[in-house]
Amino acid sequence: MRDSQRNAHCNDSWIERCVDWASIFTGNAKMDFDYIIVGAGSAGCVLANHLSSDASNRVLLLEAGPDNGALSLKMPAAVLSNLNSTKHNWAFQGEPEPELNGRRIQHDRGKTIGGSSSINGMVFIRGHALDYEGWQQAGCPGWGYSDVLPYFKRMETYSGGRDTYRGDKGPLRVYRADPKDPITQAFIKAGEEAGYPTTDDISGYRQEGFGVADRTVYNGERWSSARAYLDPVRKRSNLTIQTQAQVQKLVFDGTRAIGVTYKNSAGTLQTAYAGKEIILSAGAVGSPHILMLSGVGPAAHLQDMGIDVLCDLPGVGQNLNDHPDFVLKYKCKQPVSFWPKTKPLAKLAAGIQWITTRSGIVASNLFEGLGCIRSGPDVEYPDLQIIISPIAVDDATWEPLQEHAFQIHVGLMRAHSRGKIELRSSDPGDPPSILVNYLKDARDRELMRKGIRLVRDLVEQPAFSDLKGDEIFPGIDVRSDQELDQVLNTNATTQWHLSCTARMGAATDKGAVVDASGRVHGLSGLRVVDASIMPFVTNGNTNAPTIMLAEKLSDDILGRAPLSRIESDVWHNTDYETCQR
């Protein structure tokens, strides 16, 4: 045994003895399981369901936050109120962003059963087929589109029914929106008038174009990963769910992960042991944070933090991806926005309607029209996401503007800039440092400017002629590159799609953290299964791909053969080199 391994073993043995003695005095017996899953989010709930489906497997699911019983977590329209609260939201404060006037961006991440799927905007989009072909080309065999499509189908029951691309027997309820409001209808029509294609299914044969968004809402309620995967199996005798369990570090025997040390709701230190595997599903922030606290990560950084290095993996916490976002706001010439429905009496009436019938405005996530477009020729597949909301809110307070208005989001789907997550200290209670480096790459800034101009062109189409009033923000006088850069610096923000901080890749790839099965390079008994292992972020919201990852890797963990590949045609513009629309 190497000296470093021997020292690690000695240190871990000492930790184990301390925890065992603590257990004697606190009345807590040593806990042994087959699998320990850290994080009950979008991926963790899937894993808990599948791994516990074999009654011989003893499964422990640890979640730092509380359970998801709050009524607000079930109400689709309560998105902003959930984000404004820290009860179910980590609300991480990012580092000053150099290209955004030093602003600190708040990174909202779910801190409850269901994780971010319990507080997100419920937009369901798989990403483009070429995203997954890119994953495979990046050194991740078995992750091409034909490989992942069967798992996308397995995980969902789609309101549009089963076809080559969609499933109808899965636990996740995915419903196509049915927009009745004139603003969303005008948005989709304007896309067609501007020369963009239309699509019947953004997650099916054709992503590119304007169409109706899918959402994880069922019978008027948010359908999180917890509702879909965990709630039906909570009573399994071989599944233990521990909420308000703050993981401190992993326990190793040499280079094998054997346990997890955490604080329970009473603040008592406990350790649970896993005979088969420990799986980190704590998300793109939490998983690298736990790895580094446990001595797994960039050696120099860990040493600076006073942490003994167990495994030098330079890629841990690096390669941080996100989707930058910018919002344009417009007055609405007709009284058709949702603003009046946010007034106190109207809100009360809407709440009563939802409580009694699970219908009305509260049953909507208010994001029902979506466009996936290319920023210009030479772009092979969509790199901009345009989404409309029939209400406009103040960026600082998220309170509705007190007038009829709507807003359109421009999201950059394949940003070139990369950030990082690092430790602030060796204290597990100290949140990690998050620096995304928004718009650091000049190409990202150029693409965001293009996106703003394309939205302005969109709202000038005939479909908006009776609806669009003055541009409230940034204001029509803001036109030059310099002026647009200034408002990007002051107002660009996040779509909350942090990912790729423990990316998949070959062992020879120095930046890779896990292999194509999620196993951490250089260690055994340890996997990462969440959005952190994406090689690069997908073209769209990340909830659906994260659930797919967990579906696929649950088969691998259980030693099951992968689902049969589905070879299918997927549309993309063959004239993309010369044509944009």
Steps between C-alpha positions, in 0.01 A plus 500: 500500500633843408576741784221737389252215494623373836465846655154540355406160637633589845318833503174340388536226761539768767189679369305176506602427861396850608165468329442155651573634850270795431230257400529322834452821694221637279313175473550474125594159370739453215310508173586263219350512152576371154460836329512853633364775278601854595237745382129438440475724195414438137750213474498373858126425503536297180788300646318438827204358309699268275763382748238416762291309242718200590384409851843363586656846466503716812492861380559821695395830343646811667357847441630822657163674482153424639229290341297640212160516666460879477197604295705760312718224357193348335370825350648560153451877511678527839843481334614847602382468859696176535811664361460797733509269802806321636297223664517286187773688313874502557507850347876487449661843457750496216833678491518846340470442125783691325304560179175595675623806690603281790141399574439194715247271336275293723504133401173343605522126562239278659551412866218254556381159390488529121786751495479760226212313335293615801570872446583538128295649217373155393604548135569158349742486209737216422765689308602445141601162362837646400570586865520130576698422189742761633513325838599179329765675293634656821608158624174368645410179315140391535365853528404567139143602420399146402627383841317758711171517310372169648550644849326824416207289386512271804487783749189682374130481443444764234162662453546488122520122502764248402699516177858439388623780724258515795398256772166428663573270794761687707466651850572859392188675377580737216220712364496718195375846581185626332548877488179698478641844570541728198858594591637145479297433186641814339852395598476167317332658198764776487774237489344357186456847348867578568601198292575249772365147474228376730518174688232271639731354762815676621612178674411276205603482136568870461633731769578798281219750467214656695240295679319418821705412804470176697485518876517264796152582625229240555141559611592858580795410727877511462622153411850495644741211503384438856134476397586274208761268646521524878145543628380167354777303678542682833359207696747243371656334802845498337500877431599745775449870435683743726416869459691794647817295475794725417785293358842590641727270303545156356677225693761292317685177562809565293356612168165332545203706617330318787291757683350845538529723805213745548323715755142407571216740579614520861854594397636161607785356297418161350664265253327254272685228311441354156601147405460553127511864390462861603337721239530877508188665356538833677504702177751709311583697816459241773676201342835671429476671838474165680774347287743778586412493870586129483843552346402437138575783263778737385792424728635855527160643590432233761838558658432873513183415694690276741341180368701182457500389137357154448465519123634777281224566245556844344157504334293500819312829515635618165322528162198672656231556233184707516246666270525881524164678485377846405144629519329753274177658625218656298183690571189321384256716306207271579384404853591134447806450718480307826577807713144554634496141622786586739300760694411395857134408450570334166786302654272386779236391252760321286637324808155383604432378146822304497448350847149386411542401136876500424429728205540862393804725479662340806515169310727656235873563514440804272760381248298348219659631179856407405737558210824311436691684231843535348674833543611505137645304212791265575321397821406135453217480751319738739714699739237749621186429702224761485214465749209731576302571813166689481597706803803720573673519838756728659848345476597603852185411694328254263179686570266549202524830316186697576383518142408274213833370374683186390861388492716287273808312622808450283709207615841406360504123475864433414705759680875487440591641842586260780502552873592305811387393843755507780508468875494808718632294790515145632181561702211299345259767621676769297334530155734453207629776276313518167644698209327442164693762301192611309587661164872471564542357152430782252304260280236464773449873517462518123242222503296664775492822299378300201231342712373840618482625142322187382236548772452860389448379145254238627273748679482717187318224312131548410384256767610746769367814332191527724678389816853639525538842646820683593811311600524550875842343532770541388329774297497544126773766516745238623622378162877511450734221602639719776155588635386138492818394677427747777153357567637147481756596763226632729219252432619172347436215737460122520246243386606292803649218293835449672663180379814315385717540812591130521482416133513161337799403293776248449755432772766650273308829494650709781186712525263205537376400845287194427485237229202435273338302783534783752781325692755741646843455341763358732252388766259213553158472655416857401294648218360838411158507335356845440539802268861544610614208281374646173798564270328821392157640569213398276302730273214578733390470861696237690238318708402247231859404409588460868213258557605312186858471632373339819270266310783378281762467772261321736506210253880508501517503880265202522697307237215505250555513127428843352175546315514427130608794288236682300623609161283791395507790260542843653453819305765761471551761232726359229545852362612646829828627356317750279157532659386612842125466488 
